[in-house]
Each structure stands twice: as structure tokens, then as C-alpha cells.
Amino acid sequence: MKGAKTVKKTRGRQQQRAKARPRRSRPRTASKKTFAATPVTAAELRALRREIEKKAAPMRWNPRTDDVQRSVAQLVLTIVEFLRQLMERQAIRRMEQKTLTPKEVEAVGVALMRLEETIKEIGARFGLSPEDLNLDLGPLGKLM
């Protein structure tokens, strides 16, 4: 009998200590779900690919063997146009801060206009419009 009382007292003390201590929460682990594999035919895959390309066709650089030159020109001109826009913004900031002389302002303006014309001319050779000179950066959005 004496042993049974000791066990009850010990359990009571353990329960009181447990109530006094804050509970530690264990990190939950993701449940492991298994899915049964469904066989897919090549024709179904091609149909799915066509459907996806129709719905979401972001403009990304995908060099194909038949139009590699056009794709490379598009990529290069996009980068050059991006840099031209950055230089233009920098020139405007410097003009507003009055750190350029009137001659420098004129020279920068002429250089940027010529660069823009050159980009348009090269783009026209490859059948690219100014709207084509942009890249889809995925989750970051468009470059320009």
C-alpha cells in the first residue's frame, strides 16, 4: 500500500510541474503523400505543350536553329537599349544638378539620339520593333 501512495504522489508532482512549464511545440513535419503514376503518351505530352505555349508565352530568349541570328540580335539590342535608358536617366540627373556644361548637355543628347536611331536601324534589319526589345525575367517581371 505504501508503494501505491508514493506512485500517486509522484504522478501528481509530475503533472503539477508539467502545468507550470510552458509546453514546447514540436515543428510539424510535412505529411508524405504519395501519388499513383498515370501513364502518359507522347501525343498527350505534345498536345499539353501546345496548349501551354498558347496560354502563357512569355517573351524569353529561346535560340532556335532557324532564327539564331535574330534571337541574338534581339538579346544584344535589348541590353544596349537598357543601357541607353540608364545613361539617359543619369544624364537627366546630372542636368538637373547642373554638373554638366551646356556643351556637354548637347553632346550627351546627340549621342543618345544617335544610339537610339542605331538601335532602331539594326532592329529593323532583323525585323524587330521597339516593343520586341524587352525580356521576361520570370517572377521578377519584364526588364523594361
Secondary structure, 3 states (H helix, E strand, C coil): CHHHHHHHHHHHHHHHHHHHCCCCCCCCCCCCCCCCCCCCCHHHHHHHHHHHHHHCCCCCCCCCHHHHHHHHHHHHHHHHHHHHHHHHHHHHHHHHCCCCCHHHHHHHHHHHHHHHHHHHHHHHHCCCCHHHCCCECHHHCECC
